[in-house]
């Protein structure tokens, strides 16, 4: 009880990090590695290196679900008991999310056209399609998916008010809504597995991987865990060892599933949209949340730093593929042939630093854009 109350009191301070901030920073830091591992795999490494790349890729495969959970958790925490201003919110995300996405998408298409996915543009119409669809760079598909959640945020806030209306039935309502969400999510996973993942619509319906419904489970859980926060804390504390066991077991399963497709390794065979990956992602999210609950109130300076990094995490995410591609071509490709994983580590660290520096330097531009819109 003391831990729970200390956490709740500490995060009344809006300058401190909450669960969502910790998740956001860790998720963004993890996703930086995915593009680098993709570059490394394209260098045609030996069998042992491919296996290590595949395992490393699965380790950080929680990034997108954790980021979505974090956005909805933090948004719900900030808006509980307040009046949601839809117009003000849309103006805010136009400046903070849409404008940076399209700016960086144009930069990728014009200056780094080789990073395009699926197809390459050949006229203005195909240029717009690559920009809008998230195909301008390897990582922008996720930004397209995240933007859908931001557009739907007013609906999530209506859901928050509806669920939070009767305080007395909080735990029962949590379980009820959780069951509904799990049923819908399971149905979606079955649909995706049967028709899209190595299914008859694999190429025609590839855009479903960035459709918000594919990550709705994590968004709804972020909302529920913020509303029923005390119940969430109790759950994490009581079941932490079981969560660790699920993490280990699911991690073994997702690696077995990836390597059953054989070599050469194809990272597309490690999708988010399967039961084993869902269990892995949720267990990582829960353990990071548990870490945040314990660390936040005890290490306030660290918490404030995490909060500041979380504020620019999205702006750091957008240029990360650019920096990793530049570093890979400058020296990483050659170094990889000599010391594969040392080269990956060096490129990762430099990418992290350069991406957050870029975010820090570019954030005043978007702040100014916000003022102009206002």
Buried (B, 14 or more C-beta within 10 A) or exposed (E): EEEBEBBBEBBEEEEBBBBBBBBBBBBBBBBBBBBBBBBBBEBEBEEEBBBBBBBBBBBBBBBBBBBBBBBBBBBBBEBBEEEBEEEEBBBBBBBBBBBBBBBBBEBBBEEBBEBBBEEEBEEEEBBEBBBEBBBBBBBBBBBBBBBBBBBBBBEBBEBBBEBBEEEEEBEEBBEEBBEEBBEBBEEBBEBBBEBBBEEEEEEEBBBBBBBBBBBBBBBBBBBBBBBBBBBBBBBBBEBEEEBBEBBEBBBEBBBEBBBEBEEEBEBEBBBBBBBBBBBBBBBBBBBBBBBBBBBBBEEBEBBBBBBBBBBBBBBBBBBBBBBBBBBBEEEBBEBBEEEBEEBBEBBBEBBBEBBBEBBBEBBEBBEEBBEEEE
